[in-house]
Amino acid sequence: MQDFDALKKIWQEEPGTARQISTPAELSSTSQRNRKWLKNTQLIGAIGQIFTAAFITWMIFYGNFGFKYWYTYFSMGLIVLLSLMQMGIMFYTYSKINAIDDAAAPSAHLRQWEEYYAMRMRMIQFQAPVFAILLTLAIGIYYIEVLSFMKMLQASIAVVVTAAWILFAYFYLGKRSIRKEKGRLQSIIDELKEVEQQLTTNE
């Protein structure tokens, strides 16, 4: 309750004073950690995608793999493109969280988080399956030439292991990450709703 009382006091101050707030320090420590986690997840992920794209690009030009067919390099280029797309989406998501105004009135602040939540859920519904399909396609094209140098048993094992990893990453790791993100977002929204209700009740 102390966290809510502190936030209530801040938001009940004069507009000129309230607008000086520049950090989410008035929210509870849980909401502060959740917001930080949401931002850092996108930022670190975007940086990771940059390194992935740079490394595969280096492999294309300096790897000296001696691939004979253009489509093998095309598949590697597609993975680079997917990494850059993921990077762009993550930086965009990071900027949307960063743009949420902590100095806004309770109702406006809550509305910003609810709008972000709706936007993020729409993005996930489209982004996750499309990325998984395109990545699987790129790996499949890459394997056409790479696996041709292997014996049938080795190639079959490589295909099975890769397919199992993709399915595990999408249906388990991906879904778990989404649930965690939704839970942290919902925690922030629930706290803001409770604060807004307290303020409304005491007016």
Salt bridges, closest charged atoms under 4 A:
ASP101 OD2 - ARG19 NH1 2.81
ASP102 OD1 - ARG35 NH1 2.67
ASP102 OD1 - HIS109 NE2 3.73
GLU114 OE2 - LYS193 NZ 3.93
GLU181 OE2 - ARG120 NE 2.56
